[in-house]
Amino acid sequence: MAAMHVVASTAFQLRVCTGKVCKKQGSPQVAQFGKDLGLPTVEVQTCGCLGGCGTGPNVAVIPLDGTQPLLLRHVGTPQRMAELLREVCSQQVDDTLLKATELRLAGNAAARRGDLQGADELYSRGIELAAPTGRHMLLSNRSGVRLEMGDAASALDDANAAAECCPPEFTTAAIRQVEALLRLAHHRAAMDCLLAAQERHPSWGQSDEYLRCVADVQKAMAGAGR
């Protein structure tokens, strides 16, 4: 990564390139990590190509006081993003949160290659760290792999726990609840979960994803003769 230096501004916008090359190098995960931190003085967005393809992921740091923007390269991991926030924006990232995020991303990679047990163990280690934020994502992801492994009851427990601690816009927890409840043939409860999630996040109720979930539940209810 290029040398960093502290910028005097107290508020920043970070634009993370998610162009074809940077995307392959992990920029969407880095951008999501920055967003999930919820830092009040740092807005994280994704953007198109910033140039320098092959030396990314690239991040433009834009001070909101009008001073000169910076273009930083090789910001390809949560650790690199944490360094950027600390050294350029004077923002500290909790070490436990950073480690939990790394475990979550490692779990995601294990799940993608079919190692569900390994993914479960990585998510569990992340949950045990009790990081200040991000627990809902670890629980939701572990719910998904446990459902794939055939443990619908444990998947539902994780999904319920994720729903209790997630922000309203995190609708994945509701989807995990519905998936587990359908596997357990609790069709009415699945519909109730969807309706509750729609009340918390009304705009989701207009999305294709929500409508597909409703259709899946209705189909299951019809098939069960209920």
C-alpha positions as CSV (number, residue, x, y, z in Angstrom):
1,M,0.0,0.0,0.0
2,A,1.2,3.5,-0.7
3,A,2.5,5.5,2.3
4,M,-0.4,6.9,4.3
5,H,-0.6,10.1,6.3
6,V,-3.2,11.6,8.6
7,V,-5.5,14.1,6.9
8,A,-6.7,17.1,8.9
9,S,-10.4,16.7,7.9
10,T,-12.7,15.3,10.5
11,A,-15.1,13.7,8.0
12,F,-14.5,11.5,5.0
13,Q,-16.0,9.7,2.1
14,L,-14.3,6.5,1.0
15,R,-15.0,5.3,-2.5
16,V,-14.0,1.6,-3.0
17,C,-13.6,0.5,-6.6
18,T,-15.7,-2.6,-7.5
19,G,-14.6,-2.7,-11.1
20,K,-13.9,-6.1,-12.6
21,V,-10.3,-6.4,-11.5
22,C,-10.7,-4.9,-8.0
23,K,-13.8,-7.0,-7.5
24,K,-11.7,-10.2,-8.0
25,Q,-9.2,-8.9,-5.5
26,G,-11.9,-8.7,-2.7
27,S,-13.0,-5.0,-2.9
28,P,-16.8,-5.8,-2.2
29,Q,-15.9,-7.5,1.1
30,V,-13.6,-4.6,2.0
31,A,-16.3,-2.0,1.2
32,Q,-18.9,-4.0,3.3
33,F,-16.5,-4.2,6.2
34,G,-16.1,-0.4,6.1
35,K,-19.9,0.1,5.9
36,D,-20.6,-2.4,8.7
37,L,-18.4,-0.4,11.1
38,G,-20.9,2.4,11.0
39,L,-18.4,5.1,11.8
40,P,-20.3,8.4,12.0
41,T,-17.6,10.5,10.3
42,V,-16.7,8.1,7.5
43,E,-19.1,7.3,4.7
44,V,-18.1,4.2,2.6
45,Q,-19.4,3.8,-0.9
46,T,-18.6,1.6,-3.9
47,C,-17.7,3.1,-7.3
48,G,-16.4,2.3,-10.7
49,C,-12.9,2.1,-11.9
50,L,-10.4,4.5,-10.3
51,G,-7.5,3.5,-12.6
52,G,-4.4,1.6,-11.8
53,C,-6.1,-1.8,-12.5
54,G,-4.0,-4.6,-11.1
55,T,-2.7,-2.6,-8.2
56,G,-5.9,-2.6,-6.3
57,P,-8.3,-2.9,-4.7
58,N,-8.2,0.9,-5.0
59,V,-9.8,3.3,-2.6
60,A,-10.3,7.1,-3.0
61,V,-10.2,9.0,0.3
62,I,-12.2,12.2,-0.1
63,P,-11.9,14.7,2.9
64,L,-15.2,16.5,3.2
65,D,-13.4,19.8,4.1
66,G,-12.4,20.2,0.5
67,T,-8.7,19.3,0.9
68,Q,-6.9,17.1,-1.7
69,P,-8.3,13.6,-2.1
70,L,-6.0,10.6,-1.8
71,L,-5.9,7.4,-3.9
72,L,-4.7,4.4,-2.0
73,R,-3.9,1.0,-3.6
74,H,-3.8,-2.6,-2.4
75,V,-6.6,-2.1,0.1
76,G,-7.7,-5.8,-0.2
77,T,-8.4,-7.0,3.3
78,P,-10.2,-5.8,6.4
79,Q,-6.8,-5.3,8.0
80,R,-5.8,-2.9,5.2
81,M,-9.0,-1.0,5.6
82,A,-8.5,-0.7,9.3
83,E,-5.0,0.7,8.7
84,L,-6.4,3.2,6.3
85,L,-9.0,4.3,8.8
86,R,-6.5,4.6,11.6
87,E,-3.6,6.2,9.7
88,V,-5.5,8.5,7.3
89,C,-8.8,9.2,9.0
90,S,-7.7,8.9,12.7
91,Q,-10.4,6.3,13.3
92,Q,-9.7,3.3,15.5
93,V,-11.1,-0.1,14.6
94,D,-11.7,-2.6,17.5
95,D,-9.2,-5.4,17.2
96,T,-11.8,-8.0,18.3
97,L,-14.1,-6.8,15.5
98,L,-11.3,-7.0,13.0
99,K,-10.5,-10.6,14.0
100,A,-14.2,-11.6,14.0
101,T,-14.6,-10.1,10.5
102,E,-11.6,-12.0,9.2
103,L,-13.1,-15.2,10.6
104,R,-16.4,-14.5,9.0
105,L,-14.8,-13.9,5.6
106,A,-12.7,-17.1,6.1
107,G,-16.0,-19.0,6.9
108,N,-17.6,-17.6,3.7
109,A,-14.6,-18.9,1.7
110,A,-14.9,-22.3,3.3
111,A,-18.6,-22.4,2.6
112,R,-18.1,-21.5,-1.1
113,R,-15.7,-24.4,-1.5
114,G,-18.1,-26.8,0.2
115,D,-16.4,-27.2,3.5
116,L,-19.5,-26.6,5.6
117,Q,-18.1,-28.0,8.8
118,G,-15.0,-25.8,8.5
119,A,-17.2,-22.8,7.9
120,D,-19.3,-23.6,10.9
121,E,-16.2,-23.7,13.1
122,L,-14.9,-20.4,11.8
123,Y,-18.2,-18.7,12.3
124,S,-18.4,-20.1,15.8
125,R,-15.0,-18.8,16.7
126,G,-16.0,-15.4,15.4
127,I,-19.2,-15.4,17.6
128,E,-17.2,-16.5,20.7
129,L,-15.1,-13.3,20.4
130,A,-18.2,-11.2,21.2
131,A,-17.1,-8.3,19.0
132,P,-19.0,-5.0,19.5
133,T,-20.8,-5.3,16.2
134,G,-21.3,-7.8,13.4
135,R,-22.6,-10.7,15.5
136,H,-25.8,-10.8,13.4
137,M,-23.8,-11.6,10.3
138,L,-21.9,-14.4,11.9
139,L,-25.1,-15.9,13.3
140,S,-26.9,-15.6,10.0
141,N,-24.1,-17.2,8.1
142,R,-23.8,-20.0,10.6
143,S,-27.5,-20.5,10.3
144,G,-27.2,-21.0,6.6
145,V,-24.4,-23.6,6.8
146,R,-26.2,-25.5,9.6
147,L,-29.3,-25.7,7.5
148,E,-27.3,-27.1,4.6
149,M,-25.9,-29.7,6.9
150,G,-29.4,-30.7,7.9
151,D,-29.6,-29.2,11.3
152,A,-32.7,-27.1,10.9
153,A,-33.3,-26.7,14.6
154,S,-29.9,-25.2,15.3
155,A,-30.2,-23.1,12.1
156,L,-33.4,-21.6,13.4
157,D,-31.8,-20.9,16.8
158,D,-29.0,-18.9,15.0
159,A,-31.5,-17.2,12.7
160,N,-33.6,-16.1,15.7
161,A,-30.6,-14.8,17.5
162,A,-29.5,-12.9,14.4
163,A,-32.9,-11.3,14.1
164,E,-32.8,-10.1,17.7
165,C,-29.5,-8.2,17.3
166,C,-29.5,-7.1,13.6
167,P,-30.4,-3.6,12.3
168,P,-33.8,-3.4,10.6
169,E,-32.3,-3.3,7.1
170,F,-30.5,-6.7,7.6
171,T,-33.2,-8.8,6.0
172,T,-31.0,-11.9,5.7
173,A,-31.9,-12.9,9.2
174,A,-35.5,-13.1,8.3
175,I,-34.7,-15.1,5.2
176,R,-32.7,-17.6,7.4
177,Q,-35.7,-17.8,9.8
178,V,-38.1,-18.6,7.0
179,E,-35.8,-21.2,5.4
180,A,-35.4,-23.0,8.7
181,L,-39.1,-22.8,9.6
182,L,-40.0,-24.2,6.2
183,R,-37.6,-27.1,6.7
184,L,-39.3,-27.8,10.0
185,A,-42.8,-27.4,8.4
186,H,-43.7,-24.5,10.5
187,H,-45.4,-22.7,7.7
188,R,-47.5,-20.2,9.6
189,A,-44.5,-19.1,11.7
190,A,-42.5,-18.6,8.5
191,M,-45.2,-16.2,7.2
192,D,-45.3,-14.4,10.5
193,C,-41.5,-13.8,10.3
194,L,-41.8,-12.3,6.9
195,L,-44.6,-10.0,7.9
196,A,-42.6,-8.9,11.0
197,A,-39.5,-8.2,8.9
198,Q,-41.6,-6.2,6.4
199,E,-42.9,-4.0,9.2
200,R,-39.4,-3.3,10.4
201,H,-38.1,-2.5,6.9
202,P,-41.1,-1.5,4.8
203,S,-39.2,-0.9,1.5
204,W,-38.1,-4.6,1.6
205,G,-41.8,-5.5,1.2
206,Q,-41.7,-4.1,-2.3
207,S,-38.6,-6.1,-3.3
208,D,-38.4,-9.1,-5.6
209,E,-36.6,-11.0,-2.8
210,Y,-39.5,-10.5,-0.4
211,L,-42.1,-11.4,-2.9
212,R,-40.2,-14.6,-3.8
213,C,-40.1,-15.5,-0.1
214,V,-43.8,-15.0,0.3
215,A,-44.4,-17.1,-2.8
216,D,-42.2,-19.9,-1.3
217,V,-44.1,-19.9,1.9
218,Q,-47.5,-19.8,0.2
219,K,-46.4,-22.7,-2.0
220,A,-45.3,-24.7,1.1
221,M,-48.6,-24.0,2.9
222,A,-50.6,-25.0,-0.2
223,G,-48.6,-28.2,-0.5
224,A,-49.3,-29.0,3.2
225,G,-53.0,-28.4,2.7
226,R,-53.0,-25.4,5.1
